[in-house]
Amino acid sequence: MSLWDRLKGRTQRADPANEDLSQEVKRSISESLELIKLHVAFSGKGVYVASAGAEGKLMDAARAFESAHRSYPALPMLHYAWACARSCGAVQDGENGDGKPR
Amino acid sequence: MESLAECHPDFLPARFALEAWDQWESPFRHPEWSPSNPSALPILARKVQTAVLLPVRDGYTPRAALFLRDAAGDFRNLQLLSSARIDITTIISEITSPQVVAVNARIWDDPSTPYPLEALDFPLCQRGHSDRRKYQYLCLQENIDFAIIDARDRLLLNKRLTMPPRMRQVNQKLLNLLIGSDGVDIPLDKAAGDRWYSMVGRPAIKAHQSRLQPSDIQY
């Protein structure tokens, strides 16, 4: 039994990678990850987040994770991914404050 | 994150995020890393001087990955390297002030002289610190990605290792410490952090290394 399983019990697996997510949800998650890849840039100097804010592309990615979470509310990792995507997309780098929604 | 923690109070990543929200960083700000990465990312490569555990993400899962810089060109036969047995474990040091923790590994590319490596940290520092966070990731993983890059940032090895039972047991102990212990404050300011390292951190590491030789480590 994995650490996750011991912590969560088998009914609440944290990582849904092997769960039976619907094809639609899998595709939506995959598209969200591509959006994030396009708008979170890494260089030797650091991380730069673009297209943040309520109307930004990263919030589209966050909304897709939200939808996935609504479809599978028993999987906390999808809820976590939603919260993480929202936080990442809240404020563009270079703006004041972290603006992280709690 | 708060509603997640309310719905799933035992879900540790949410608890860890909320306990130090001001310092918390979205895993989507970590570079993506998995065994399918064909080359070393510059943001990772610049942080790899010797052996180091770094926070990364695979898809939307935050993880810790182990990186080694082969600056001296010790690994010449990449075919042997790719098929070599690799032992890996976590060590919670007897040096507890500050608590030293190491990820040790041994690469059996040469059966007569395995290559030892050691990544040392102080994960029981203030909550939210990046050193603490990467061990929180590590302790919730079942496997760990291990990559070796050469002096010119070329990727020599990139593979996912299953954590052996001993490492999982130690990680479970470490997880309990990470949940329960506030640990020591490591100054975040660079100058003060450097002073702390030379006066507190480095002596602790030296004390750990004098007590535990690589050959004494049990995998």
Interface residues (C-beta under 8 A of the other chain):
Chain A: S2 L3 W4 R6 L7 K8 Q12 A14 D15 A17 I29 L33 I36 K37 V40 F42 S43 G44 G46 V47 V49 F65 P73 P76 M77 H79 Y80 A81 A83 C84 A85 S87 C88 D98 K100 R102
Chain B: M1 E2 S3 L4 C7 H8 D10 F11 L12 P13 A14 A17 L18 W21 D22 W24 S26 P27 F28 R29 P31 E32 L41 P42 I43 A45 R46 G59 Y60 T61 P62 C139 L140 Q141 E142 R168 N171 Q172 L175
